[in-house]
Amino acid sequence: MSLTLASAARHELVIKKSRFLGCVEPCADRAAALVRVAELRAEHSGAAHVCWALLAGGHSAANDDGEPGGTAGRPMLDVLRHQGLDGVLATAVRYWGGVKLGAGGLVRAYTDCIAQALLTAEKIERVEQVELGCDLPYELEGRLRRLAEQHGAQLLDVRHEARVHMRFALPVTSRAAFTAAVDEAAQGRLAWARENGITDRK
């Protein structure tokens, strides 16, 4: 069982006048991580470094952002791995204090600011999600919304064209029951989407 975070948690360290702003937060994938890092760079335009590490969906990434190689991103990634986390982004914004910390000092600083942030973070079981898309006649939309709510499916997108196109995210374990209930209610008037398009309607 892997764990993720319910919400973001933060911790600030000051070491020899350098400020380290550590944050851990839920993150789905690398694309979302890069967006978040770009936001932090814009928010902290005066910072010397915005380092980060990501564990998501079995993939990992680490970035030192100009710090000596292996002194920032990798130690932060090791903290996430040690905690058995997945779907989590760790970031550390450093404001330069004018005093060099050395490689060992940097490793300790980046490790500590993320480890301390995780001490206050709420950890929850990570539930694997699946996305499903479908198209259906307008008269079924209300019924499908109710079924989605009953089965814990989150509506991600809806488009109203000649037919209604809806996309949901839900736990993998709920997929079979949800699709069976929807198919029964739709009586062949709904088509499930595939990666390469829409299936034939029954």
C-alpha positions as CSV (number, residue, x, y, z in Angstrom):
1,M,0.0,0.0,0.0
2,S,1.4,3.4,-1.0
3,L,0.5,6.7,0.7
4,T,0.0,10.2,-0.6
5,L,-0.9,13.5,1.0
6,A,-4.3,14.9,1.7
7,S,-3.1,18.5,1.3
8,A,0.1,20.6,1.1
9,A,2.3,21.0,4.2
10,R,5.1,23.5,4.6
11,H,8.2,24.2,6.8
12,E,10.7,27.0,6.8
13,L,14.4,26.7,7.9
14,V,16.9,29.5,8.3
15,I,20.5,28.3,8.2
16,K,23.4,30.8,8.2
17,K,21.0,33.5,6.9
18,S,19.8,31.3,4.0
19,R,16.0,30.7,4.0
20,F,14.7,27.3,2.9
21,L,11.0,27.2,2.2
22,G,10.0,23.5,2.0
23,C,6.7,22.3,0.7
24,V,5.2,18.8,0.1
25,E,1.9,18.5,-1.8
26,P,-0.2,16.0,-3.8
27,C,0.8,15.9,-7.5
28,A,-0.4,13.6,-10.2
29,D,2.5,13.6,-12.7
30,R,5.5,15.4,-14.1
31,A,3.5,17.8,-16.2
32,A,1.6,19.0,-13.1
33,A,4.9,19.2,-11.2
34,L,6.5,21.5,-13.8
35,V,3.5,23.8,-13.7
36,R,3.8,24.0,-9.9
37,V,7.5,24.7,-10.0
38,A,7.0,27.4,-12.6
39,E,4.4,29.0,-10.3
40,L,6.9,29.0,-7.4
41,R,9.6,30.6,-9.6
42,A,7.2,33.4,-10.5
43,E,6.1,33.8,-6.9
44,H,9.7,33.8,-5.6
45,S,11.4,35.7,-8.3
46,G,14.1,36.8,-5.9
47,A,15.0,33.3,-4.8
48,A,18.4,31.8,-5.7
49,H,17.1,28.3,-6.3
50,V,13.8,26.4,-6.6
51,C,14.7,22.7,-6.2
52,W,12.2,19.9,-6.4
53,A,11.6,16.1,-6.4
54,L,8.7,14.0,-7.5
55,L,7.4,10.5,-7.0
56,A,4.3,9.8,-9.0
57,G,2.9,6.7,-10.6
58,G,6.1,4.7,-10.2
59,H,8.1,7.5,-11.9
60,S,10.6,9.8,-10.1
61,A,12.4,13.0,-10.9
62,A,14.8,15.4,-9.1
63,N,16.2,18.8,-10.0
64,D,18.9,20.7,-8.2
65,D,18.2,24.0,-10.0
66,G,21.8,25.2,-10.0
67,E,22.9,23.8,-6.6
68,P,25.9,21.4,-6.7
69,G,24.8,18.1,-8.2
70,G,23.1,15.7,-5.8
71,T,22.8,18.2,-2.9
72,A,19.1,19.2,-3.3
73,G,16.7,17.2,-5.5
74,R,18.1,13.8,-4.8
75,P,18.1,14.1,-1.0
76,M,14.5,15.4,-1.2
77,L,13.6,12.4,-3.3
78,D,15.2,10.1,-0.8
79,V,13.0,11.5,1.9
80,L,9.8,10.8,-0.1
81,R,11.0,7.3,-0.9
82,H,11.8,6.6,2.8
83,Q,8.2,7.6,3.7
84,G,6.7,5.3,1.1
85,L,4.9,8.1,-0.7
86,D,3.6,8.3,-4.2
87,G,1.8,11.1,-6.1
88,V,3.8,13.7,-4.1
89,L,5.9,16.7,-5.1
90,A,8.5,18.2,-2.8
91,T,9.8,21.7,-3.4
92,A,12.3,23.9,-1.6
93,V,12.8,27.5,-2.4
94,R,16.2,28.9,-1.2
95,Y,16.9,32.5,-0.6
96,W,20.7,33.0,-0.5
97,G,22.0,34.3,2.8
98,G,25.6,35.1,1.7
99,V,27.3,32.2,3.4
100,K,28.2,29.0,1.6
101,L,27.0,25.8,3.4
102,G,29.1,23.3,1.6
103,A,27.8,20.1,0.0
104,G,27.1,18.4,3.3
105,G,25.3,21.4,4.7
106,L,23.1,21.7,1.6
107,V,22.1,18.0,1.8
108,R,21.2,18.4,5.4
109,A,19.2,21.6,4.8
110,Y,17.2,20.3,1.9
111,T,16.6,17.0,3.6
112,D,15.5,18.6,6.9
113,C,13.1,21.2,5.3
114,I,11.2,18.4,3.5
115,A,11.3,15.9,6.4
116,Q,10.0,18.6,8.8
117,A,7.2,19.5,6.4
118,L,6.2,15.9,6.2
119,L,5.9,15.7,10.0
120,T,2.9,17.9,9.8
121,A,1.4,16.5,6.6
122,E,-1.7,14.2,6.7
123,K,-0.9,11.0,4.9
124,I,-3.7,9.0,3.3
125,E,-3.9,5.7,1.4
126,R,-3.4,6.3,-2.3
127,V,-6.3,4.9,-4.4
128,E,-5.5,4.1,-8.0
129,Q,-7.8,6.1,-10.3
130,V,-9.1,5.5,-13.8
131,E,-10.7,8.0,-16.2
132,L,-13.7,7.1,-18.2
133,G,-15.4,9.0,-21.0
134,C,-18.7,8.5,-22.7
135,D,-21.3,10.2,-24.9
136,L,-25.0,10.0,-24.4
137,P,-28.3,11.6,-25.2
138,Y,-29.3,14.7,-23.3
139,E,-32.2,13.0,-21.4
140,L,-29.7,10.6,-19.7
141,E,-27.4,13.3,-18.3
142,G,-29.2,13.8,-15.0
143,R,-29.4,10.0,-14.4
144,L,-25.7,9.6,-15.1
145,R,-24.7,12.4,-12.8
146,R,-26.7,10.7,-10.0
147,L,-25.0,7.4,-10.7
148,A,-21.6,9.0,-10.7
149,E,-22.3,10.5,-7.3
150,Q,-23.5,7.2,-5.9
151,H,-20.3,5.4,-7.1
152,G,-17.8,8.1,-6.0
153,A,-17.0,9.2,-9.6
154,Q,-15.8,12.7,-10.0
155,L,-17.0,14.6,-13.1
156,L,-13.9,16.0,-14.9
157,D,-15.4,17.5,-18.0
158,V,-18.8,17.8,-19.8
159,R,-19.5,19.1,-23.3
160,H,-22.9,19.7,-24.8
161,E,-22.9,19.1,-28.6
162,A,-25.2,16.9,-30.7
163,R,-24.9,14.6,-27.7
164,V,-23.5,15.1,-24.2
165,H,-19.8,14.1,-23.7
166,M,-18.8,13.4,-20.1
167,R,-15.5,12.4,-18.5
168,F,-15.1,10.9,-15.0
169,A,-12.4,9.9,-12.6
170,L,-13.1,7.1,-10.1
171,P,-11.3,4.4,-8.1
172,V,-10.3,1.4,-10.2
173,T,-12.2,-0.8,-7.7
174,S,-15.4,1.0,-8.5
175,R,-15.2,0.8,-12.3
176,A,-17.0,-2.4,-12.9
177,A,-20.0,-1.5,-10.7
178,F,-20.2,2.0,-12.1
179,T,-20.1,1.0,-15.8
180,A,-22.6,-1.9,-15.1
181,A,-25.1,0.5,-13.5
182,V,-24.7,3.1,-16.2
183,D,-25.1,0.5,-19.0
184,E,-28.3,-0.8,-17.3
185,A,-29.7,2.7,-17.0
186,A,-28.8,3.7,-20.6
187,Q,-30.2,0.6,-22.3
188,G,-27.8,0.8,-25.2
189,R,-28.0,4.6,-25.7
190,L,-24.6,5.4,-24.3
191,A,-21.2,4.8,-25.8
192,W,-18.0,4.5,-23.8
193,A,-14.9,6.2,-25.1
194,R,-11.7,4.4,-25.9
195,E,-8.3,6.0,-26.2
196,N,-8.7,6.2,-30.0
197,G,-12.3,7.4,-30.0
198,I,-15.8,6.3,-29.2
199,T,-17.0,2.7,-29.3
200,D,-19.9,1.8,-31.4
201,R,-23.2,2.2,-29.7
202,K,-25.1,-1.0,-29.0
